[in-house]
Amino acid sequence: MMVGAEGGMGKTAMRIAQVDAFATQPFGGNGAAVVLLGGPVTGRSLQALAAECAQSETAFLLRLQGQWLLRWFTPTLEVDLCGHGTMAAARALSHWGVLAPGQPMDLHSRSGALPVEQHGTGFRVQLPTGQLRQVPLDPGLDQLLGTPVQQRWTSSLRYEVALVEAAFPLAALALDQDQLRQRPCLGLVVMQVAPPGTTGADSPDYLLRFFAPRAGIPEDPVTGSAHALVAPYWLAHTGRDLLKAQQLSRRSGHVRLWRRGEDQVVVEGETALVWSGELLTTLEPGDQQAWEDLLP
């Protein structure tokens, strides 16, 4: 299959890459597999390959009717939005010679058109913020986290968001995954203002962790969609135009964010290409409509 080819699966192998997003070196940030398809493939095949790749997300790219289409799968389900998977897709397209530095490109997804761009050594992805809805505090969430929650939100992404005090040792938080699965949410965002004394060029404005066992992800290392979701709160809280954030997972990662219009946020970070090669297995062609539904 030639890069950017449309139509059938072709006679040669599809391309596949492994990218660590929000990382300056391999084995940090958040890993994603990226697959460049030669034609529409069934959701069943995409899900099976995502489970095989065993990354928090596998991003699938398809060139159809002159447009680039993008879908994301965790090991257990398809999701509506994935920031690090989009950034990984942009990095892979750059490696394959499709995305040139400084040349914006739209990737069309279930969340609409997502502009991506290579900028210097990093990549920029424009994401919708989603909608936070503040809701009453829940003693059950306090018990799960082991600390009082200061503010609590639900969201259009089906993420529950909890703000905890700056003194809470967020990096040491260990959640009961079975209890978390009982929460009425796809994922849980726990965040706090960066504690006093945090210094340095990359000193963050806020810290965050993200857990999503119901999506097959006990903890996501660096979650672009979660940062885009909470960015409006932190932009208003800090009064700044540019945010710096850190996600405190074991792999960790730094994110830069700023507002773009009323309901969009630009997410920027570095990436590390771990490997790139060929996918030799055969995927089941089909589900043309599922892909065409992404077209503008």
N, C-alpha and C positions, 0 to 999 in steps of 0.2 A: 504494500500500500504506500503510495506517495503521500507525503505530508500535505494536508489540506484537501485530499481527494474526497470526492463525493460519490455516493452510490453504494455498490456492493462491498463486501469485505476485502476484496482484492486477493492477489495471489501471494503477497508477501506478508510478513508478520506485522501486527499492529505495534505501535510504539508504546512503551511504558517507562515511567521514571519514578524515582523516589526523591522527594524534596522535603527538607526540614524548613518550615516557615518560621519567621520570627527568630532566626538563629544566624549567627555570623559564622558558625562552624558546624560540621555534621554532628549529629547525635544530641542536638539541643533543640529548643523550640518545640514545634509540633510537626510531626511527620505526616505526610500524605502521599499516597500513590496517585499518579496521574496517568490515565490511559487515553491515547488518541485513537478513536474508533474510525473505521472506514465506512460505516453505514449504521442505520438504526439497529439496536440490539435490545432484546427483551429485558424487562426489569428483573426477571428471574436470573438471567445470566449475569447481569450487573451486580446483583446482590450476592451471588455465589462468588464472583471474583473479589468483591469487597471483603467478604468473609475470609477468603484465601489470603488477601493482602494483609489483613489483620492490623490495619492502621485505624486511627480514630475516624478518618475519612478517606475514601477513595474518590477522586474526581474523574469524571468521564467527559471527554471533549468530542464533539462531532461537528463537522462542517456540513451544513445543509442549506440549500437555497441561498448561498452566498453569505450566510451568517454562521458565527461560532456559537454553539450551544453547549451548555454545561449542566451536569447533574452530579449530585454528591450522595454517597452511600456510606453509612457507618457499617460495622460488621453485621448489624441486624436490621437496618431500615434505611429508607431514603429520607433525606431531610430537605427542608425548604431553603435553608441558607447556611453557608459555611464560609467563614472568612479566610481561615488558613488554607482551606482547600482551593479557594479561588486564587489566593496568592501563589500557591504551589503550581496551579495550572498556568498562571502567567509566567512563572519561572521556567516551566517545562517548554512552553511555547517559545520563549526566548532562546532556550538551549537548542530547540529544533529549527531555529531560524525563521519562525513565523512572526514573532513580535520583536520589532526593532526598538532600540532605546529611544525614548522620547516620543514614540508613536502610540497614541491611545488606541485601545481596542475595546469594543463592547462584547462581553460574554453574556449570552441570554440564558436566563435561568427561571426557575419557579418563583423567584423573587424579583423578576424583571431584568432589565439590562444592568449589568455590573461593569462599569468602565474600569479597565486595568491599564497600568503604564509602568514601564521600567524607568526608574529615576535614579541616576547615579549608580550606587552599588545596591540599592534596594528596589522594592516594588511598591506601588500604590494601588489600592483597591477601594473603589467607592461602594459603600454598602448602605442599605436602608437602615434607619435606626430602630425600626419597630416602635412599639408603644408600651411605655411603662404605665401601670395603673396602681397607685398606692392603695393598699388594703390594710385592714386592721392587723395588729400584731397577733401572733399565734403562739401560745405557750408550748405547743408541740414542737415548733421549730426551735424555740429556745432550748428545749430539752435535747433535741437532735444535735445542735451545735455546741451545747455546753456553755452558752453565754447568752445574756439578754440581747435580743435584736432591737436596734434603735429605730429602723424603718424597714418596711416590707412592701414589695411590689409583686404583682403578676404582670405578664406581658403577652403581646401578640405572638411571640415566638414560643410560647408555652414554657418559658423559663420563669422560675420563681427567683426573686432577687432579695437578698438580705444585706442590710448595712449593719456592721458591728463596730464597736468602739476601736479606736486606734491602738489601744494598749493590748488588745486581744492577740495572742500568738497565732496568727492566721496560718503561718507556715507549718505549724505543728498540728493543725486540725486533722483529725482522723474520724471519718463518718461511718456509721453503721449503714452499710449499703442496702441491707434488707429493709431497714426503716425508711431510708431515702426512697426506695422503690414505691413505698406506700404513699408518698407525697403526690398530690394531684398536679404534677408538672413533668415535663420532659427532661428538664435539667435544673440545677440549683446553682445560682451565682451567689457567692459570699464575698463581700468587698468591704474595704475600710480605707479611710484616708491614710496616706503614708505616715508612719509614726514620726514624731519630731526627731531630728538628728540625722535623717536620711539625707546624705549629701552626694555630690558628684555630678558629672555632666549628664548622666542618665538618671538622676534621682527622680523617682516617679511622684506623680501627684496622688495616685491611689494604687492599691494592691487588690488583687482579685484571685479567686480560685473558682473552678467550675466542675461540677459533678453531674454525670448523666447516665447512671446505670440502666435506666429504662431504654436508653438508646445504644446499649452495649458498650458504654464508655464509663468505667468507674470514676476516672478523673481525666479530663481533657487537659493537655499540657498548656496550650495557649489558644484561646478561643476568640477569633476575630468577631464573630457575630455577637458574643456577649459584651465585648468592649464597645462595639457600635451601639448596642442597646443602651448601655449605661452612660455613654459619652455625654448626651444632653444634660444629665443630672450633674456630672462632674464639671462640665463647661460652665453651667450656671453656678455651681458651688464655689468654684475657684475664681470665676470671673476672667479666665484666660481664653485665648483663641486657640492655643495649641496645648494638647494634653500629652503627658508621658505616663505610661502605665507599665506595671510589671505584674505578670502572673506567676504566682509562687508555687508552681508544681515542681516535681522533682527535676524536670528538664528545664523549666523556667523559660522566660522570654520577655523581651521589651517591645512595647507597641507605642507608636506615635499616632495621634488622632487630631483631626480638626473638622469643624462643621462645613458642609457643602450644601447650601440651600436650607430649606425648612426641615427636611426629614432625611437628609443624607449625611454620612460621615465618611471622610477619607481615612483609611487605615494604612499605615506605612510601616514597613519593617524590612529587615534583611532576610535572605534565604540562603540555604546551602544545598546544592545538588549532590545527593549521595551516590546515585547510580542512574544510568539510563540504558535501556536495552530493548529487546523485542519480546512481545507476548506471542508465544508459539501455539497456545491452545486455541480451539475454535469456540466462538461465542454464538449463541442462537440468534439469528437475525429476526427482526420483527419489531412490534410496538411502534410502528411509524408515527401513529397519532400522538403518542406520548412525547415524542421529540418535536413534532410539528406544533404542539401546544406551546412550546417555548419560543416560537418565532414571533418577532414583533409584528 
